[in-house]
Every structure is written in C-alpha cells, then in structure tokens.
Amino acid sequence: MAYFCCLLAPIYFVMKRIVPTIIVLISISLVGIIYLQYSRFQNMLIVKEEQMFERVVMSIKQVSDEISFSSSRMPILRRPRKSQLSLQNNLLPSELIQAAMVSDRFTQFEIREKLQTALDAHKVPKTLFEFAVTNNLNLINYEMQSPNFLAFLEDSINNRIFNYPIEPPADSWTEGITPYENIVLIVPHYEKLIWKQSYWDLVGSVVFTLFIMFAFFVTVRTMINQRNLNAIKTDFINNMTHEFKTPLATISLAVDALNNEKVIANPEKMQYFRGIIKDENKRMNKHVETILEAAAFEKQELTLNQIATSGHTILQTVVNNYELVLKEKNANIQLLLQAPKDTIWADENHFTNLINNLMDNAIKYAKAEPDITISTSNTGRYFVIKMEDKGIGMSRETVKRVFEKFYRAHTGNLHNVKGFGLGMSYVKSIVSAHKGKIKVESVLGKGSTFTVEIPLASNA
C-alpha cells in the first residue's frame, strides 16, 4: 500500500504545479483569440462600409447614365419671351435649342423606380431612401424631391448623403448646352444598414468565441476535478493503508501470542486471542465489502431485493444495535417515530446499512457527548427520515461535496475520524436506487441534519 502512495504523491505534485500554468496559458490564448475576433470584425465593418459606398455610388451612376443618354436624344425647342423694346428677334441657335431638364422628362415616381432598380441590381440591402434632383448653379434649388427629403437631409449624423452629377455624354449635342444636374440620394441609418449586413458574421464570431470559452471552462474544470480526484485517491490509499495495517498488526501479534507456551497452556487466553483474530478479520472483511459495494454501484451492477418493509422497525433495530456505543459515549438520543405510514418498498439489508452509515456519521462527528434526534413523518407519498445531530457541523464546501466518492471532511486535530470517504457516497447511491431523495443542512459548529425521503409502498 505504501508503494502505491509513493507513486501517487509525485503525480499529485506535478498536477498541482502544472494546472495553474496551463490555466494561465489557456487564459492568455483565449484573450488573444477574442482580441483577434474583435479586430477581424472591426476590419470587416470597414470593408463592408467601403463596399456599400461603392455599390450605392455605382447605382446612382447607373441612373445618371440612363438620364444623360435620354437627354442626349430628346432636345426640345425653347423660345424665350420677346422684349417689348425689341424690334426684331435676333436669337442664336443655342438659345433656340436647349436640352430638357430631368424634371421635364421624368416624373418623381420614374426616378424612384430607376434608383430602386439600380440599388437592387448592385445588391444594396432593401432600405427606404429619399432623393432629389438639383443643378450646379443652385444646389438648394431642387427641381424634384421626394416627400421626406428635407427631413432626412437635416439628420446628417445617422443618414448618409450621396451627391452625383448628371453629366451629358461626350461628343453629344448637349455638351456645352445643358447645365450639369445632380442626383442627391439619402440613405437613412447608414451604419445600421452596414451592421445588418454583418449580422451573421457577428453571430458566427460570437458563437465561435462562446464555444471556445465553453471548451476552456470544461477543460479547466476537468483538470481541477482531476487534480482533486488525485488528491482524494491519495487520501483514500493512505486511509485504506491505515485501516488494513492496524488489524493486520493486531492479528500478527495475536498469532505470535498463540505460539507462546504460557498462552497455549491457558485455554482462556487462547480463546481471547482467537476472538481478537476473528474480530479483526471481520473488520477487514467489512472494509473490503464497503469498497466492493462502492465499485458495484459505480458499475451499476448492484441488484436490490426490494420488499414491503417497516421503516420504523429498521430504525428501531439500528438504534438498538448502537445502544452500547451510545452508552459508552454518554450520548443522548431521541427516537420520534411520528409517521402515520411507514411501509416502504426497500431492500432491508441495504436500507439498514444506509441508516447505519447515517448513525455512524452522526456519532463520528459529534462533540464530547453525542446529541442525536431521529424523527419520521410523511410528505405526500414519501416516508421521511430526519436525523439531526448537534455535532461539529460542516462548512459550505463540505456540504456541497459530502456525497462525493472518497471525499472526507477535514476535521483538523480535533477529531481523529477514520474511514474511506465512501459512507455518504454509498448512502446517496442507495437512496437513488430506491428512487428517493436526500438532502443535508449543516452549520459549522452547530451540527448537521440529513433528510431522507423514500417512496411509500403502494398499499401503505
């Protein structure tokens, strides 16, 4: 046994040193990944904004080209009013022929349709937009404007304004004749539109980062649990070594005594030492059975032989079996069997062991003189057993882990409590196997209360 302890000790020491280092390295990596994801998303927003700007400009250019091409093919004649002082009309050809303005050739609806078609063609996300047509001579003199144009124009913080000229085609007859006009397009909530385009990229980045954080959490938790498990197993091996070493040493001394001539000549001494050997052998067998039962429960190989039995009878039997121990410790015990119904569907052997473990736990962690109260009641279809002691109690950490396999509460130098840390794990397993519930309440220095709920038999 000592050999196994020597093997486990270096492993525990290495785990204790490596785990914090790995946690720090993984934390740094996680922060780095989150920063890279943030930088990537920021750069992506910039690229999306540039792409959006280019698409909107290309859309307006397309409409501008269509209007320019149309104006180059549709001249109109304009005859200015004659002056009353003029005696004759000396007009130049450029004064007689003038290209039509946009508002002369297109309605507001037609311009909107052209803009919408162009925006769709360049894959600009659907959005409400406002527009106007003006000229270079007077940019505030709008030939044409959509209903909400001026209202949108005032909010230059949230809305993006695009101004694109309507230039006549090169070498067209309108070159030099038509004043350059402009299309003014307002895209409302421009930044939100870009964010909307980046929505799934953002979701993907967040989900990916959350997966990494979850994997980090699981990894760290597994490593910490593994380290704690190694510590618990080391403690278990130490306890097991001690528990088996003591009876083996006692048996060895008893065997040596049986070989003594004086003992051989005295039948009473012979019987005494044989009794010691028998008791210590039973003690070791009990330890072995406890370990085997724990292993069987872990593999879910244990089969219960459940029958309708009296819960009060089992409680009374257990208390009677502890009568000598309680008297020796000058203990005060109250047995309050108040449940109207106590017939439960249970395995008598394992259920008795369950109560024995709770009783043994109450005595082990008692103060100088144990003070234990056992009461019963009914709640719905359950038989409720409440075992309350006024012992040393447990910390919050111990309450959380009291049912873990191999876990034992640290009692310092005040109480030399022996055991493998399997008792409460066994209790929890038995209660679960009976489809019952168990909970513990404890205050450090004031005691603990274990409450067990077992389903009543159907005919109870």
Phi and psi in degrees as a GROMACS rama.xvg file:
@    title "Ramachandran Plot"
@    xaxis  label "Phi"
@    yaxis  label "Psi"
@TYPE xy
-61.7629  -32.5102  ALA-2
-62.4511  -43.0563  TYR-3
-65.4104  -36.4413  PHE-4
-63.8777  -39.3922  CYS-5
-65.4243  -32.7671  CYS-6
-72.693  -40.246  LEU-7
-74.6166  -30.3495  LEU-8
-59.3893  -49.604  ALA-9
-61.6926  -36.5268  PRO-10
-61.6896  -44.4785  ILE-11
-63.8313  -40.4389  TYR-12
-64.3948  -43.9113  PHE-13
-63.4017  -44.4834  VAL-14
-60.1479  -39.1903  MET-15
-65.332  -33.4543  LYS-16
-83.7867  -37.075  ARG-17
-78.1572  -39.4371  ILE-18
-55.799  -48.6013  VAL-19
-60.7494  -38.0991  PRO-20
-62.9273  -45.4817  THR-21
-63.9732  -39.4421  ILE-22
-61.8845  -43.1296  ILE-23
-63.5026  -44.8831  VAL-24
-63.9007  -43.3324  LEU-25
-66.4413  -37.0318  ILE-26
-63.7232  -44.2187  SER-27
-62.1322  -42.5977  ILE-28
-62.6073  -41.6246  SER-29
-63.9031  -44.0494  LEU-30
-62.0536  -41.5843  VAL-31
-61.8773  -42.783  GLY-32
-64.4207  -42.5195  ILE-33
-63.3263  -41.4004  ILE-34
-64.4953  -43.2058  TYR-35
-63.3595  -39.3738  LEU-36
-63.4263  -40.7152  GLN-37
-64.9119  -45.7769  TYR-38
-62.8223  -41.5827  SER-39
-60.8746  -42.4119  ARG-40
-68.4706  -39.2559  PHE-41
-62.0312  -44.8766  GLN-42
-63.8345  -36.8428  ASN-43
-65.1095  -38.327  MET-44
-62.7105  -40.2735  LEU-45
-63.151  -44.9661  ILE-46
-63.2624  -43.0839  VAL-47
-61.2488  -39.5003  LYS-48
-65.9268  -41.7912  GLU-49
-64.3659  -42.0557  GLU-50
-63.9173  -41.5533  GLN-51
-63.5935  -44.0516  MET-52
-59.4738  -45.5056  PHE-53
-63.9332  -40.917  GLU-54
-65.8232  -42.2851  ARG-55
-65.6047  -43.7229  VAL-56
-62.2536  -43.0362  VAL-57
-63.4754  -35.1643  MET-58
-65.2177  -45.1218  SER-59
-66.0111  -38.7811  ILE-60
-61.2313  -40.1311  LYS-61
-60.4831  -45.0592  GLN-62
-66.0907  -40.1475  VAL-63
-60.4168  -42.9667  SER-64
-64.3611  -40.2119  ASP-65
-62.731  -43.044  GLU-66
-67.5606  -41.2968  ILE-67
-62.7228  -44.216  SER-68
-62.1818  -39.4154  PHE-69
-67.3932  -40.7714  SER-70
-68.9674  -28.5846  SER-71
-72.7455  -15.9483  SER-72
-107.696  -3.47858  ARG-73
-129.526  70.5164  MET-74
-72.6775  154.204  PRO-75
-131.75  154.04  ILE-76
-93.5824  135.307  LEU-77
-126.4  129.489  ARG-78
-115.517  110.723  ARG-79
-68.0378  158.277  PRO-80
-65.5237  140.733  ARG-81
-77.3122  141.186  LYS-82
-76.0386  142.39  SER-83
-66.5599  -21.7916  GLN-84
-88.7628  -10.6011  LEU-85
-83.3438  135.212  SER-86
-94.4534  -20.1179  LEU-87
-148.369  160.047  GLN-88
-98.7604  102.236  ASN-89
-106.336  74.3649  ASN-90
-96.0256  143.399  LEU-91
-85.8437  156.586  LEU-92
-55.8358  -38.8444  PRO-93
-66.4939  -19.8897  SER-94
-85.4915  -23.6925  GLU-95
-84.956  -34.227  LEU-96
-111.888  124.184  ILE-97
-142.822  138.44  GLN-98
-67.3763  144.246  ALA-99
-71.8244  144.62  ALA-100
-73.5564  163.505  MET-101
-60.1724  -41.4744  VAL-102
-67.5781  -18.7165  SER-103
-78.4824  -26.0517  ASP-104
-109.291  -20.8014  ARG-105
-131.173  146.009  PHE-106
-87.48  165.8  THR-107
-60.476  -38.9822  GLN-108
-62.917  -41.4537  PHE-109
-65.1283  -40.6472  GLU-110
-64.7731  -41.6438  ILE-111
-61.5027  -43.2249  ARG-112
-61.6729  -42.7728  GLU-113
-62.8625  -43.6286  LYS-114
-64.2187  -43.8595  LEU-115
-63.0896  -41.7986  GLN-116
-63.2409  -42.3427  THR-117
-66.4928  -42.2602  ALA-118
-62.2761  -41.9303  LEU-119
-64.5309  -40.4119  ASP-120
-64.319  -32.8265  ALA-121
-95.3939  14.5114  HIS-122
58.6659  41.6617  LYS-123
-83.7201  129.016  VAL-124
-54.2146  148.019  PRO-125
-59.0891  129.296  LYS-126
-158.515  152.44  THR-127
-74.6339  135.53  LEU-128
-136.203  159.505  PHE-129
-124.958  152.565  GLU-130
-147.235  165.628  PHE-131
-154.108  158.94  ALA-132
-121.082  127.019  VAL-133
-136.252  -176.254  THR-134
-128.186  165.935  ASN-135
-70.8175  -22.9451  ASN-136
-70.9471  -34.4427  LEU-137
-148.55  96.1778  ASN-138
-70.7429  -15.5115  LEU-139
-96.983  0.368606  ILE-140
-99.6411  97.7305  ASN-141
-87.6055  125.33  TYR-142
-69.5188  -36.0476  GLU-143
-150.555  141.059  MET-144
-152.854  147.105  GLN-145
-75.7609  162.846  SER-146
-56.1395  -41.9438  PRO-147
-102.746  18.3917  ASN-148
-60.7263  -49.6128  PHE-149
-64.714  -37.8507  LEU-150
-64.8627  -41.553  ALA-151
-70.3961  -31.5074  PHE-152
-65.0715  -32.3581  LEU-153
-68.578  -32.1852  GLU-154
-91.3129  78.0411  ASP-155
-82.0294  -6.84643  SER-156
-78.3507  -48.5438  ILE-157
-90.5448  -21.8677  ASN-158
-106.246  144.376  ASN-159
-103.927  129.395  ARG-160
-105.633  127.409  ILE-161
-114.888  131.699  PHE-162
-125.268  115.913  ASN-163
-130.151  133.248  TYR-164
-76.8499  149.691  PRO-165
-101.468  93.1345  ILE-166
-93.4971  138.781  GLU-167
-69.5997  150.566  PRO-168
-62.1382  150.154  PRO-169
-63.4757  143.645  ALA-170
65.3074  16.8629  ASP-171
-87.7078  162.692  SER-172
-67.4222  -18.7174  TRP-173
-85.8469  -7.81706  THR-174
-62.4437  125.677  GLU-175
87.0136  -9.0309  GLY-176
-104.577  -47.9092  ILE-177
-82.7593  128.66  THR-178
-68.4305  138.521  PRO-179
-64.1582  127.998  TYR-180
-102.094  169.685  GLU-181
-132.617  145.08  ASN-182
-102.644  123.43  ILE-183
-108.295  117.331  VAL-184
-116.238  132.165  LEU-185
-114.976  121.421  ILE-186
-103.121  111.956  VAL-187
-74.1192  149.445  PRO-188
48.4339  56.2009  HIS-189
-61.9139  -43.9203  TYR-190
-66.1492  -37.6802  GLU-191
-63.5254  -34.86  LYS-192
-63.8892  -39.1363  LEU-193
-68.2339  -42.5544  ILE-194
-61.9498  -37.5736  TRP-195
-62.5795  -38.014  LYS-196
-66.9647  -28.8413  GLN-197
-95.6793  8.87018  SER-198
-57.1675  -51.5066  TYR-199
-70.5558  -29.9969  TRP-200
-65.5223  -40.8827  ASP-201
-65.0435  -45.117  LEU-202
-59.9242  -44.1226  VAL-203
-61.1251  -42.4561  GLY-204
-64.5028  -43.9012  SER-205
-65.0183  -46.0295  VAL-206
-62.5601  -43.6435  VAL-207
-61.0695  -43.5507  PHE-208
-65.3608  -40.3529  THR-209
-64.4216  -38.2174  LEU-210
-61.2335  -42.8741  PHE-211
-64.6761  -42.2932  ILE-212
-64.2288  -40.157  MET-213
-64.9554  -42.4065  PHE-214
-63.2366  -38.5913  ALA-215
-62.1865  -45.8319  PHE-216
-61.2799  -46.289  PHE-217
-63.0717  -41.3376  VAL-218
-62.121  -48.5802  THR-219
-63.602  -43.0436  VAL-220
-63.4069  -40.7001  ARG-221
-63.8393  -42.2084  THR-222
-65.1601  -42.2559  MET-223
-65.8523  -42.8719  ILE-224
-61.7124  -39.1753  ASN-225
-65.0354  -41.3019  GLN-226
-63.9001  -44.2613  ARG-227
-63.3149  -38.8081  ASN-228
-63.6233  -40.8763  LEU-229
-62.361  -40.5725  ASN-230
-65.1522  -41.7249  ALA-231
-65.8326  -41.935  ILE-232
-64.9544  -38.1804  LYS-233
-62.0246  -44.0904  THR-234
-62.9317  -39.3655  ASP-235
-62.9628  -44.3951  PHE-236
-62.7083  -41.0133  ILE-237
-62.0951  -45.0909  ASN-238
-63.7749  -44.2141  ASN-239
-63.259  -39.9635  MET-240
-59.7294  -44.3813  THR-241
-66.79  -43.9379  HIS-242
-64.1326  -33.9245  GLU-243
-87.4519  -29.803  PHE-244
-67.8448  -39.0654  LYS-245
-63.9485  -52.4048  THR-246
-65.4666  -33.1906  PRO-247
-64.7474  -41.0658  LEU-248
-64.9977  -39.3832  ALA-249
-65.5116  -42.9733  THR-250
-62.8847  -41.4378  ILE-251
-60.9383  -43.3988  SER-252
-65.4627  -39.8733  LEU-253
-65.0524  -38.8237  ALA-254
-65.4821  -42.0845  VAL-255
-61.5161  -38.7206  ASP-256
-66.6612  -36.0922  ALA-257
-66.0238  -22.4549  LEU-258
-85.6771  -5.98355  ASN-259
-75.1185  137.054  ASN-260
-63.909  -38.1292  GLU-261
-65.8699  -38.239  LYS-262
-69.7673  -40.6559  VAL-263
-60.327  -34.9583  ILE-264
-76.6363  -12.7202  ALA-265
-113.673  104.255  ASN-266
-58.84  -34.8756  PRO-267
-65.6255  -41.8866  GLU-268
-67.8926  -38.2446  LYS-269
-58.6624  -45.3046  MET-270
-65.047  -36.3495  GLN-271
-63.9865  -49.4086  TYR-272
-70.1646  -32.1566  PHE-273
-64.0207  -40.3425  ARG-274
-61.7341  -39.8684  GLY-275
-61.4012  -46.4504  ILE-276
-60.4917  -42.4528  ILE-277
-64.5559  -44.5387  LYS-278
-64.7485  -42.8137  ASP-279
-67.9989  -33.1375  GLU-280
-65.9181  -41.6401  ASN-281
-61.9687  -38.4441  LYS-282
-63.0568  -44.6986  ARG-283
-66.4648  -39.5325  MET-284
-61.379  -37.684  ASN-285
-63.8575  -41.5696  LYS-286
-62.3248  -43.5955  HIS-287
-62.7706  -42.2956  VAL-288
-63.613  -39.0502  GLU-289
-60.8665  -45.0651  THR-290
-66.0575  -42.8117  ILE-291
-65.2818  -39.4592  LEU-292
-63.6875  -39.6294  GLU-293
-63.674  -40.8315  ALA-294
-66.0214  -39.4282  ALA-295
-64.3872  -39.8394  ALA-296
-66.7302  -36.4777  PHE-297
-64.2457  -36.7383  GLU-298
-88.1299  -2.35626  LYS-299
58.1954  41.1393  GLN-300
-101.875  -5.0945  GLU-301
-78.9286  131.677  LEU-302
-110.386  127.431  THR-303
-89.9541  141.444  LEU-304
-105.489  82.9805  ASN-305
-87.7305  134.228  GLN-306
-139.372  164.363  ILE-307
-72.7699  120.129  ALA-308
-140.868  162.367  THR-309
-88.5221  121.031  SER-310
-67.1037  -37.2822  GLY-311
-63.8951  -38.2278  HIS-312
-63.3738  -43.9099  THR-313
-63.4918  -42.5451  ILE-314
-62.7563  -43.7149  LEU-315
-64.1517  -39.2007  GLN-316
-64.3798  -44.124  THR-317
-62.965  -44.5873  VAL-318
-61.9317  -40.7557  VAL-319
-63.0709  -38.392  ASN-320
-66.6183  -26.4228  ASN-321
-94.6241  8.6983  TYR-322
-58.6059  -46.1985  GLU-323
-66.0347  -42.071  LEU-324
-62.8026  -42.2159  VAL-325
-65.5529  -38.4734  LEU-326
-67.4058  -39.9484  LYS-327
-62.0497  -35.6422  GLU-328
-91.8333  4.64881  LYS-329
54.4508  46.5284  ASN-330
-84.7134  153.816  ALA-331
-111.841  119.004  ASN-332
-128.188  135.86  ILE-333
-118.967  129.218  GLN-334
-115.052  105.963  LEU-335
-110.35  90.4364  LEU-336
-89.4097  86.1912  LEU-337
-108.066  -1.17072  GLN-338
-72.1055  125.589  ALA-339
-62.4824  -32.7444  PRO-340
-121.017  126.603  LYS-341
-130.272  8.27456  ASP-342
-81.9872  117.38  THR-343
-121.346  157.668  ILE-344
-96.2233  98.7013  TRP-345
-146.506  160.707  ALA-346
-86.3025  111.61  ASP-347
-56.9916  -43.7788  GLU-348
-63.2522  -53.8969  ASN-349
-69.3753  -35.1358  HIS-350
-68.2631  -35.9242  PHE-351
-64.907  -41.7851  THR-352
-62.4234  -36.3003  ASN-353
-58.9301  -50.1246  LEU-354
-64.9054  -38.9161  ILE-355
-58.6313  -42.7975  ASN-356
-64.6925  -42.4139  ASN-357
-64.1073  -40.7627  LEU-358
-65.9017  -45.6604  MET-359
-61.5651  -38.7739  ASP-360
-64.7011  -41.8325  ASN-361
-64.2315  -36.3462  ALA-362
-74.9842  -42.3377  ILE-363
-59.7012  -44.6373  LYS-364
-100.185  25.931  TYR-365
-83.0605  170.204  ALA-366
-84.3955  -156.627  LYS-367
-56.5142  -46.4153  ALA-368
-121.876  109.503  GLU-369
-57.2418  138.543  PRO-370
-127.946  103.965  ASP-371
-122.814  137.093  ILE-372
-124.566  124.632  THR-373
-115.732  122.112  ILE-374
-131.528  156.66  SER-375
-128.825  155.028  THR-376
-160.871  177.562  SER-377
-120.603  138.201  ASN-378
-133.433  106.885  THR-379
62.5797  -120.613  GLY-380
-104.476  28.8952  ARG-381
-120.191  146.457  TYR-382
-96.7498  118.719  PHE-383
-106.855  127.199  VAL-384
-114.332  126.913  ILE-385
-120.821  118.39  LYS-386
-113.295  114.232  MET-387
-117.242  129.78  GLU-388
-122.792  160.457  ASP-389
-113.236  49.853  LYS-390
-89.8216  -149.097  GLY-391
-78.1788  -13.4548  ILE-392
72.5113  -177.951  GLY-393
-134.95  153.047  MET-394
-76.3164  169.293  SER-395
-62.4726  -38.5013  ARG-396
-62.7953  -42.2388  GLU-397
-67.2141  -39.1029  THR-398
-59.8612  -40.3034  VAL-399
-66.7791  -31.5535  LYS-400
-112.621  7.02093  ARG-401
-61.3182  -27.8513  VAL-402
-94.3375  5.37148  PHE-403
-75.2187  144.201  GLU-404
-67.0197  136.915  LYS-405
73.5252  -4.91851  PHE-406
-79.7336  134.836  TYR-407
-132.977  135.338  ARG-408
-68.4674  139.029  ALA-409
-81.4282  120.539  HIS-410
-107.442  6.27834  THR-411
67.4632  -146.387  GLY-412
-97.3853  5.22302  ASN-413
-80.3341  -34.6151  LEU-414
-134.822  124.127  HIS-415
-90.6681  81.7308  ASN-416
-93.0761  122.879  VAL-417
-97.5906  165.11  LYS-418
141.097  171.99  GLY-419
-98.0733  -8.90561  PHE-420
79.1925  24.2071  GLY-421
-107.715  -12.7598  LEU-422
-60.0641  -53.0759  GLY-423
-70.7454  -31.5043  MET-424
-64.0851  -39.9829  SER-425
-63.9422  -44.1006  TYR-426
-58.404  -47.5526  VAL-427
-60.2684  -42.8152  LYS-428
-64.5277  -41.6325  SER-429
-65.7868  -43.3983  ILE-430
-61.7055  -43.6364  VAL-431
-64.8837  -39.4782  SER-432
-63.6922  -29.4131  ALA-433
-88.5573  8.25468  HIS-434
59.4897  36.8425  LYS-435
-107.898  -169.611  GLY-436
-135.294  149.039  LYS-437
-140.081  141.354  ILE-438
-142.271  158.363  LYS-439
-131.656  138.95  VAL-440
-125.628  134.617  GLU-441
-151.99  146.23  SER-442
-127.787  125.387  VAL-443
-59.3133  124.421  LEU-444
90.2041  -8.29049  GLY-445
-120.091  -15.6559  LYS-446
120.606  178.101  GLY-447
-133.561  154.474  SER-448
-132.352  120.258  THR-449
-102.852  128.956  PHE-450
-118.073  121.223  THR-451
-114.828  131.65  VAL-452
-119.528  119.757  GLU-453
-118.61  133.143  ILE-454
-59.9041  138.616  PRO-455
-71.4769  152.949  LEU-456
-64.2549  150.986  ALA-457
-58.8713  -29.7524  SER-458
-97.2417  12.0165  ASN-459
